[in-house]
Amino acid sequence: MITSTERSMAGYILDDDTLFIAGDTIRIVQDSLNGNTMYAYPNVRMYKEDFQGVCDSLYYSDADSIIRLFGMPLLWSDSTQFSGDTIQMQLEANTLREMYFYSNAMIVNEDDSLIYNQIKGRQITGYFQDGDLYKVSVRGNGESIYFGKDEQDRYLGVNQAVCSDIDLYIRENQFRRISFRELPEATFSPMQQIDPASFRLDGFRWAMDLRPTGRDDLFRETISDDQAGEEETPSMDRSSQKDG
């Protein structure tokens, strides 16, 4: 077992790049049969050129290739922010394949100044191809705010919807199409009649000030003790199980 109690950094190959992970404590448990297990806690910050994140504690095991984030986790990719009470990142051959967001899950995409497309629900799954997010599925308590555009990329208005299950399709890091798996409760408001800044889902939080901007930015503090989740160090029993 290797433990560092100074502010430390580890690196993992992800999508042909390096994901750097820093924490006040990093502990690596070596296993010749099942591979390595890494714990990082607290004040965890992550940086990759096209992907960044913060949380209170992190657990990764070679055995199932899942990175688990606990304690107010936030992730960013381009102009999109991801959040949930717990986040899991499923890797396959060092490539990100799926992300799971559990409880209070929300995805926010900054489309323009003060204009944010938003989707939330009980559980969200994000699907990746060649390192890019292309689809998001919401299962349970789905809500969305989506600003529609015409073929000339001009805003038409905003659609607010409530639907248990929602699918969202993404292209070039922008929300492109939204699909409801059952009839939604929806309203559409023309752009000229609204203030875009007033459209926010409950729990909306745009936290770009916390986003790591480079490797050198991994060593500043992100989450204070009173903000951190109840579990600063995830237990081996809980962390070794993938939630259903």
KETORZA-260002 format. One record per residue (C-alpha): residue in one letter; x, y, z; residue number from 1. Coordinates in Angstrom, 2 decimals. Example, Ala and Ser with C-alpha at 12.3 -4.5 7.8 and 13.67 -1.06 7.14 Angstrom:
% KETORZA-260002
{'A'; {12.30; -4.50; 7.80}; 1}
{'S'; {13.67; -1.06; 7.14}; 2}
% end
This chain:
% KETORZA-260002
{'M'; {0.00; 0.00; 0.00}; 1}
{'I'; {1.24; 3.47; -0.91}; 2}
{'T'; {-0.08; 6.47; 1.04}; 3}
{'S'; {0.74; 10.15; 0.65}; 4}
{'T'; {-0.69; 12.60; 3.18}; 5}
{'E'; {0.80; 15.65; 1.51}; 6}
{'R'; {-1.17; 17.29; -1.29}; 7}
{'S'; {-0.47; 14.75; -4.05}; 8}
{'M'; {-1.25; 14.01; -7.68}; 9}
{'A'; {-1.78; 10.83; -9.67}; 10}
{'G'; {-2.25; 10.35; -13.40}; 11}
{'Y'; {-4.36; 7.89; -15.40}; 12}
{'I'; {-4.51; 7.39; -19.15}; 13}
{'L'; {-7.99; 8.28; -20.42}; 14}
{'D'; {-9.00; 8.70; -24.07}; 15}
{'D'; {-5.34; 8.85; -25.21}; 16}
{'D'; {-4.63; 11.67; -22.75}; 17}
{'T'; {-3.75; 11.89; -19.06}; 18}
{'L'; {-6.36; 12.55; -16.37}; 19}
{'F'; {-4.56; 14.16; -13.43}; 20}
{'I'; {-6.14; 13.64; -10.00}; 21}
{'A'; {-5.06; 15.57; -6.90}; 22}
{'G'; {-6.15; 15.22; -3.28}; 23}
{'D'; {-4.95; 16.03; 0.22}; 24}
{'T'; {-4.42; 12.30; 0.71}; 25}
{'I'; {-3.93; 9.66; -1.97}; 26}
{'R'; {-3.83; 5.99; -1.04}; 27}
{'I'; {-3.08; 3.22; -3.55}; 28}
{'V'; {-3.65; -0.43; -2.66}; 29}
{'Q'; {-1.77; -2.82; -4.93}; 30}
{'D'; {-3.19; -6.25; -5.80}; 31}
{'S'; {-1.41; -8.55; -8.24}; 32}
{'L'; {-4.68; -10.34; -9.11}; 33}
{'N'; {-7.26; -7.54; -9.29}; 34}
{'G'; {-5.06; -4.56; -10.09}; 35}
{'N'; {-4.67; -1.34; -8.15}; 36}
{'T'; {-7.25; 0.54; -6.10}; 37}
{'M'; {-6.93; 4.26; -5.48}; 38}
{'Y'; {-8.55; 6.47; -2.86}; 39}
{'A'; {-8.22; 10.26; -2.99}; 40}
{'Y'; {-9.66; 12.52; -0.26}; 41}
{'P'; {-10.56; 15.19; 0.66}; 42}
{'N'; {-10.52; 18.24; -1.67}; 43}
{'V'; {-10.18; 16.22; -4.87}; 44}
{'R'; {-9.58; 18.08; -8.13}; 45}
{'M'; {-9.18; 16.56; -11.60}; 46}
{'Y'; {-7.86; 17.92; -14.85}; 47}
{'K'; {-7.70; 16.68; -18.42}; 48}
{'E'; {-7.54; 19.03; -21.39}; 49}
{'D'; {-11.17; 18.38; -22.37}; 50}
{'F'; {-12.53; 17.22; -19.01}; 51}
{'Q'; {-12.33; 18.58; -15.45}; 52}
{'G'; {-13.90; 17.83; -12.08}; 53}
{'V'; {-14.02; 18.42; -8.34}; 54}
{'C'; {-15.41; 16.41; -5.42}; 55}
{'D'; {-14.69; 15.62; -1.78}; 56}
{'S'; {-13.53; 12.03; -2.28}; 57}
{'L'; {-12.81; 9.64; -5.13}; 58}
{'Y'; {-12.40; 5.90; -5.48}; 59}
{'Y'; {-11.08; 3.97; -8.48}; 60}
{'S'; {-10.50; 0.24; -8.94}; 61}
{'D'; {-8.83; -1.55; -11.83}; 62}
{'A'; {-11.15; -4.49; -11.07}; 63}
{'D'; {-14.25; -2.83; -12.57}; 64}
{'S'; {-12.72; 0.27; -14.21}; 65}
{'I'; {-15.17; 2.63; -12.49}; 66}
{'I'; {-14.24; 6.03; -11.05}; 67}
{'R'; {-16.62; 6.97; -8.23}; 68}
{'L'; {-16.99; 10.54; -7.01}; 69}
{'F'; {-18.55; 11.47; -3.65}; 70}
{'G'; {-19.28; 14.71; -1.78}; 71}
{'M'; {-20.82; 17.38; -4.03}; 72}
{'P'; {-19.13; 16.22; -7.24}; 73}
{'L'; {-19.05; 18.50; -10.27}; 74}
{'L'; {-17.73; 17.69; -13.74}; 75}
{'W'; {-17.19; 19.89; -16.79}; 76}
{'S'; {-16.64; 19.21; -20.45}; 77}
{'D'; {-16.44; 22.18; -22.80}; 78}
{'S'; {-19.54; 24.33; -22.02}; 79}
{'T'; {-21.42; 21.61; -20.10}; 80}
{'Q'; {-21.53; 21.04; -16.34}; 81}
{'F'; {-22.60; 17.77; -14.67}; 82}
{'S'; {-23.64; 17.25; -11.05}; 83}
{'G'; {-25.26; 14.70; -8.75}; 84}
{'D'; {-25.02; 13.42; -5.19}; 85}
{'T'; {-22.81; 10.61; -6.53}; 86}
{'I'; {-21.19; 10.24; -9.95}; 87}
{'Q'; {-19.72; 7.12; -11.51}; 88}
{'M'; {-17.54; 7.06; -14.63}; 89}
{'Q'; {-17.41; 3.72; -16.46}; 90}
{'L'; {-14.19; 3.16; -18.39}; 91}
{'E'; {-13.45; 0.56; -21.04}; 92}
{'A'; {-9.93; 0.07; -22.38}; 93}
{'N'; {-8.96; 3.45; -20.87}; 94}
{'T'; {-11.83; 5.15; -22.70}; 95}
{'L'; {-14.84; 6.82; -21.06}; 96}
{'R'; {-17.99; 4.94; -22.12}; 97}
{'E'; {-20.75; 5.96; -19.72}; 98}
{'M'; {-21.36; 8.24; -16.74}; 99}
{'Y'; {-24.02; 7.68; -14.08}; 100}
{'F'; {-25.44; 10.50; -11.95}; 101}
{'Y'; {-27.45; 9.47; -8.88}; 102}
{'S'; {-29.90; 11.66; -6.91}; 103}
{'N'; {-30.28; 15.37; -7.62}; 104}
{'A'; {-28.70; 14.74; -11.01}; 105}
{'M'; {-28.45; 17.75; -13.31}; 106}
{'I'; {-26.74; 18.68; -16.56}; 107}
{'V'; {-26.40; 22.33; -17.56}; 108}
{'N'; {-25.17; 23.54; -20.94}; 109}
{'E'; {-24.20; 27.19; -21.42}; 110}
{'D'; {-25.52; 28.00; -24.88}; 111}
{'D'; {-24.93; 31.75; -24.71}; 112}
{'S'; {-24.51; 34.46; -22.12}; 113}
{'L'; {-27.26; 33.93; -19.50}; 114}
{'I'; {-28.84; 31.18; -21.64}; 115}
{'Y'; {-28.57; 27.73; -20.11}; 116}
{'N'; {-30.15; 24.53; -21.39}; 117}
{'Q'; {-30.88; 22.35; -18.36}; 118}
{'I'; {-32.04; 18.83; -17.63}; 119}
{'K'; {-32.47; 17.09; -14.28}; 120}
{'G'; {-33.91; 13.91; -12.79}; 121}
{'R'; {-33.56; 11.15; -10.25}; 122}
{'Q'; {-30.94; 9.32; -12.31}; 123}
{'I'; {-29.09; 10.41; -15.44}; 124}
{'T'; {-26.88; 8.31; -17.71}; 125}
{'G'; {-24.50; 9.91; -20.19}; 126}
{'Y'; {-23.24; 7.95; -23.20}; 127}
{'F'; {-19.89; 8.65; -24.85}; 128}
{'Q'; {-18.38; 7.79; -28.21}; 129}
{'D'; {-14.76; 8.55; -29.09}; 130}
{'G'; {-14.58; 10.60; -25.90}; 131}
{'D'; {-17.56; 12.80; -26.80}; 132}
{'L'; {-20.94; 12.88; -25.06}; 133}
{'Y'; {-23.65; 12.13; -27.61}; 134}
{'K'; {-26.71; 11.10; -25.59}; 135}
{'V'; {-28.20; 11.68; -22.14}; 136}
{'S'; {-31.03; 9.62; -20.63}; 137}
{'V'; {-33.05; 10.80; -17.63}; 138}
{'R'; {-35.00; 8.17; -15.70}; 139}
{'G'; {-37.41; 9.40; -13.06}; 140}
{'N'; {-38.65; 12.90; -12.16}; 141}
{'G'; {-37.37; 14.43; -15.39}; 142}
{'E'; {-37.48; 18.19; -15.93}; 143}
{'S'; {-35.97; 20.26; -18.71}; 144}
{'I'; {-35.47; 23.80; -19.95}; 145}
{'Y'; {-34.45; 23.91; -23.60}; 146}
{'F'; {-33.93; 26.95; -25.83}; 147}
{'G'; {-34.91; 26.05; -29.39}; 148}
{'K'; {-33.29; 27.50; -32.52}; 149}
{'D'; {-34.14; 27.70; -36.20}; 150}
{'E'; {-31.97; 26.54; -39.11}; 151}
{'Q'; {-30.05; 29.82; -39.01}; 152}
{'D'; {-29.17; 29.18; -35.36}; 153}
{'R'; {-31.46; 31.97; -34.16}; 154}
{'Y'; {-33.37; 31.50; -30.91}; 155}
{'L'; {-37.07; 30.76; -31.27}; 156}
{'G'; {-38.02; 30.47; -27.62}; 157}
{'V'; {-37.81; 28.29; -24.56}; 158}
{'N'; {-39.53; 24.98; -23.90}; 159}
{'Q'; {-40.15; 23.97; -20.28}; 160}
{'A'; {-41.17; 20.37; -19.74}; 161}
{'V'; {-41.85; 17.84; -17.01}; 162}
{'C'; {-41.67; 14.17; -17.99}; 163}
{'S'; {-40.55; 11.14; -16.02}; 164}
{'D'; {-38.19; 9.87; -18.73}; 165}
{'I'; {-36.32; 12.11; -21.16}; 166}
{'D'; {-33.66; 11.48; -23.81}; 167}
{'L'; {-31.37; 14.26; -24.95}; 168}
{'Y'; {-29.12; 14.16; -28.02}; 169}
{'I'; {-25.93; 16.17; -28.21}; 170}
{'R'; {-23.72; 17.17; -31.13}; 171}
{'E'; {-20.56; 19.28; -31.04}; 172}
{'N'; {-21.03; 19.81; -27.28}; 173}
{'Q'; {-24.43; 21.44; -27.77}; 174}
{'F'; {-27.93; 20.22; -26.91}; 175}
{'R'; {-29.52; 19.46; -30.30}; 176}
{'R'; {-32.67; 17.43; -29.77}; 177}
{'I'; {-34.83; 16.42; -26.83}; 178}
{'S'; {-37.19; 13.45; -26.81}; 179}
{'F'; {-39.88; 12.59; -24.26}; 180}
{'R'; {-40.69; 8.92; -23.69}; 181}
{'E'; {-44.26; 9.79; -22.70}; 182}
{'L'; {-46.50; 12.83; -23.12}; 183}
{'P'; {-44.87; 15.69; -21.17}; 184}
{'E'; {-46.38; 18.64; -19.36}; 185}
{'A'; {-44.79; 21.34; -21.49}; 186}
{'T'; {-45.03; 25.04; -22.23}; 187}
{'F'; {-43.32; 27.05; -24.97}; 188}
{'S'; {-42.59; 30.78; -24.67}; 189}
{'P'; {-41.41; 32.89; -27.65}; 190}
{'M'; {-38.02; 34.52; -27.20}; 191}
{'Q'; {-39.33; 38.07; -27.53}; 192}
{'Q'; {-41.63; 37.55; -24.54}; 193}
{'I'; {-39.14; 36.23; -22.00}; 194}
{'D'; {-36.09; 37.08; -19.93}; 195}
{'P'; {-33.75; 34.11; -20.55}; 196}
{'A'; {-31.93; 34.71; -17.27}; 197}
{'S'; {-35.11; 33.91; -15.31}; 198}
{'F'; {-35.33; 30.31; -16.54}; 199}
{'R'; {-33.62; 28.12; -13.97}; 200}
{'L'; {-34.52; 24.66; -12.66}; 201}
{'D'; {-34.58; 24.15; -8.89}; 202}
{'G'; {-31.06; 23.33; -7.76}; 203}
{'F'; {-29.44; 25.23; -10.63}; 204}
{'R'; {-25.84; 26.05; -9.88}; 205}
{'W'; {-23.29; 27.32; -12.39}; 206}
{'A'; {-19.97; 26.86; -10.59}; 207}
{'M'; {-17.30; 27.79; -13.11}; 208}
{'D'; {-15.23; 29.40; -10.34}; 209}
{'L'; {-14.52; 25.90; -9.00}; 210}
{'R'; {-13.45; 24.45; -12.35}; 211}
{'P'; {-9.75; 23.50; -12.60}; 212}
{'T'; {-8.04; 25.44; -15.37}; 213}
{'G'; {-4.84; 23.38; -15.60}; 214}
{'R'; {-2.51; 21.04; -13.72}; 215}
{'D'; {-1.18; 23.91; -11.62}; 216}
{'D'; {-4.75; 24.71; -10.53}; 217}
{'L'; {-5.22; 21.28; -8.92}; 218}
{'F'; {-3.57; 22.34; -5.69}; 219}
{'R'; {-6.03; 24.99; -4.52}; 220}
{'E'; {-8.87; 24.12; -2.15}; 221}
{'T'; {-12.30; 23.59; -3.66}; 222}
{'I'; {-14.71; 22.32; -0.99}; 223}
{'S'; {-14.60; 23.41; 2.64}; 224}
{'D'; {-15.19; 21.01; 5.51}; 225}
{'D'; {-18.78; 22.15; 6.05}; 226}
{'Q'; {-19.55; 21.69; 2.34}; 227}
{'A'; {-18.08; 18.22; 2.06}; 228}
{'G'; {-20.28; 15.15; 1.91}; 229}
{'E'; {-20.82; 12.88; 4.86}; 230}
{'E'; {-18.34; 10.34; 3.50}; 231}
{'E'; {-14.89; 11.81; 3.17}; 232}
{'T'; {-13.40; 8.37; 2.70}; 233}
{'P'; {-15.69; 5.86; 0.92}; 234}
{'S'; {-15.69; 2.45; 2.54}; 235}
{'M'; {-14.32; -0.52; 0.63}; 236}
{'D'; {-17.69; -2.31; 0.83}; 237}
{'R'; {-19.70; 0.55; -0.64}; 238}
{'S'; {-17.12; 1.64; -3.18}; 239}
{'S'; {-16.59; -1.80; -4.66}; 240}
{'Q'; {-20.21; -2.06; -5.77}; 241}
{'K'; {-21.69; -0.49; -8.87}; 242}
{'D'; {-25.08; 0.99; -8.18}; 243}
{'G'; {-27.96; -0.40; -10.18}; 244}
% end
